Amino acid sequence: MIHAPHKASKREIEEFIREREAWVVEKLVEEKERRKELQKAFVPGEKFLYLGEWYPLEIDESDHNELPLKLFFGNFVLNRDHVEEARDLFIEWYKREAKEKIEGRIRYYSDRFHLSPKGARITSAKSRWGSCSRDNRLSFSWRIIMAPLRIIDYILVHELVHIKEKNHSRNFWAALEKILPDYRERRVWLKKNGHRLWL
């Protein structure tokens, strides 16, 4: 994804990319390698993020009637019969948690600051944490549920503010700062640690 100034023409953007093509390719390769290193093997003792905390994985010979994956007393517990589908099970688990937590936080901030989205959905987006459509529908990547709650709140509030301010103008940042005075600190955390929110 390329972020460009709102007034930049297509020709200016293309020229900018051409001039920095080698650097862009290098950064894309670095990101690919970094994600490869972070890919999970789903083995006992491997740690998984949830709300900013790391939880080790335990493989269990549990009853078939139980959930194939659960967070139980500080461990993710995966049924041995479901190891082959571990990644899909984790994604499903994260999506359920994201939906529940995000809907609750959006209600809280919407009511408190009179920002009314037309619903919110959880996506599998890889290149953005959240978005706000022109008709004020919000979307969020399930990956944000791995981040600490204060970072999740930053992502949610960022998109809620787009209901009133559709671009990243000075007014947008001022409105965001009124709600989250320390938004810069949260933004820096996301830039430094966002690559860890990966499965």
C-alpha positions in Angstrom: 0.0 0.0 0.0 1.3 3.5 -0.9 0.3 6.5 1.1 0.5 9.8 -0.8 -0.5 13.4 -0.1 -4.1 14.0 -0.9 -3.2 16.6 -3.7 -0.5 14.5 -5.3 -1.2 13.7 -9.0 -1.0 10.2 -10.4 2.1 11.3 -12.5 3.8 12.6 -9.3 3.2 9.4 -7.5 4.5 7.3 -10.4 7.6 9.5 -10.7 8.2 9.2 -6.9 7.9 5.4 -7.1 10.3 5.2 -10.2 12.9 7.3 -8.4 12.8 5.0 -5.3 12.1 1.7 -7.0 15.2 -0.1 -5.7 14.5 1.1 -2.1 10.8 0.0 -2.3 11.8 -3.5 -3.6 14.4 -3.8 -0.8 11.8 -2.8 1.8 9.3 -5.3 0.4 11.8 -8.1 0.5 12.7 -7.2 4.1 9.1 -7.3 5.1 8.6 -10.6 3.4 11.6 -12.1 5.3 10.5 -10.6 8.6 7.0 -12.2 8.2 8.5 -15.5 7.2 10.5 -15.5 10.5 7.3 -14.7 12.4 5.3 -17.5 10.9 4.1 -20.0 13.5 4.9 -23.7 13.6 2.1 -24.5 16.1 4.4 -26.5 18.4 4.2 -26.9 22.2 5.6 -23.9 24.1 5.4 -21.6 21.1 3.9 -18.3 22.2 0.9 -16.4 20.7 -0.2 -12.8 21.3 -3.6 -11.9 22.6 -4.4 -8.3 23.8 -0.7 -7.6 24.0 0.2 -10.6 26.2 2.1 -13.8 25.1 0.5 -17.1 25.9 2.2 -20.5 25.3 0.7 -23.2 23.3 -0.1 -26.6 24.8 -1.1 -29.6 22.8 -3.7 -31.7 24.7 -5.3 -35.1 24.5 -8.7 -33.6 25.5 -12.2 -34.9 25.0 -13.5 -34.7 21.4 -16.6 -32.8 22.7 -14.5 -29.9 23.9 -13.5 -26.9 21.8 -10.5 -27.8 19.6 -8.8 -24.5 20.6 -9.3 -22.5 23.8 -7.4 -20.0 26.1 -7.3 -21.8 29.4 -5.5 -20.7 32.6 -2.8 -18.7 30.7 -2.3 -21.2 27.9 -3.7 -21.7 24.4 -4.8 -25.4 24.5 -5.0 -27.2 21.1 -6.5 -30.6 20.8 -4.0 -33.0 19.3 -6.5 -34.2 16.7 -6.7 -30.7 15.3 -3.0 -29.8 14.9 -3.2 -30.0 11.1 -5.8 -27.2 11.1 -4.2 -25.1 13.9 -3.7 -22.0 11.9 -7.3 -21.9 10.7 -8.5 -22.5 14.3 -6.4 -19.7 15.6 -7.7 -17.3 13.0 -11.3 -18.3 13.8 -10.6 -17.8 17.5 -9.0 -14.4 17.0 -11.9 -13.3 14.7 -14.5 -14.2 17.3 -12.6 -12.4 20.0 -12.0 -9.4 17.7 -15.7 -9.1 16.9 -16.8 -9.2 20.5 -14.2 -6.8 21.9 -14.3 -4.4 19.0 -18.1 -4.1 18.9 -18.0 -3.3 22.6 -15.3 -0.7 22.3 -16.9 1.0 19.3 -20.2 1.3 21.2 -18.3 2.9 24.1 -16.5 5.5 22.0 -19.5 6.1 19.7 -21.8 6.9 22.6 -19.2 9.0 24.4 -18.2 11.1 21.5 -21.4 11.1 19.3 -19.8 9.3 16.4 -22.2 6.9 14.7 -20.8 4.3 12.3 -23.1 2.2 10.1 -21.8 -1.0 11.5 -18.4 -2.6 11.8 -17.0 -5.8 10.3 -13.9 -8.0 10.9 -11.8 -8.7 7.9 -8.6 -10.6 7.0 -6.9 -7.4 5.7 -3.1 -7.7 5.7 -2.2 -4.2 4.6 -4.3 -2.0 6.8 -5.5 -2.2 10.4 -8.8 -0.5 9.8 -10.8 1.6 7.4 -13.9 3.9 7.2 -15.9 3.9 4.0 -17.6 7.0 2.6 -20.9 5.9 4.1 -19.3 5.4 7.5 -19.0 1.6 7.6 -16.0 0.5 9.6 -13.7 -2.5 8.9 -11.0 -3.9 11.1 -8.4 -6.6 10.6 -8.7 -9.5 13.1 -5.0 -9.1 13.7 -5.5 -6.1 15.9 -6.9 -8.3 18.7 -3.2 -9.4 19.2 -2.3 -5.8 20.2 -2.7 -4.2 23.7 -6.2 -2.7 24.3 -4.8 0.8 24.2 -3.5 0.2 20.7 -6.8 -1.4 19.6 -8.5 1.7 21.0 -6.2 4.0 18.9 -7.1 2.0 15.7 -10.8 2.1 16.5 -10.9 5.8 17.4 -8.7 6.7 14.4 -11.4 5.2 12.1 -14.3 6.6 14.1 -12.9 10.1 13.7 -12.9 9.6 9.9 -16.7 9.7 10.2 -16.3 13.5 10.6 -13.0 14.0 8.9 -12.5 11.9 5.8 -8.8 12.7 5.3 -5.7 13.1 7.4 -6.0 16.9 7.6 -5.0 19.0 10.6 -8.6 18.9 11.7 -8.5 15.1 11.7 -5.4 14.9 14.0 -6.8 17.6 16.3 -10.1 15.7 16.6 -8.2 12.5 17.4 -6.0 14.3 20.0 -9.1 15.5 21.8 -10.2 11.9 22.3 -6.8 10.3 22.7 -4.3 13.0 23.9 -1.4 10.4 23.7 -2.3 9.1 20.2 1.2 9.8 18.9 2.7 7.4 21.5 0.2 4.7 20.5 0.8 5.3 16.8 4.6 4.9 17.4 4.0 1.6 19.2 2.0 0.3 16.2 4.6 1.3 13.7 7.4 -0.4 15.8 5.4 -3.5 16.7 2.8 -4.0 14.0 4.8 -6.6 12.3 4.4 -8.8 15.4 0.7 -9.0 14.9 1.0 -11.8 12.5 0.2 -15.5 12.5 
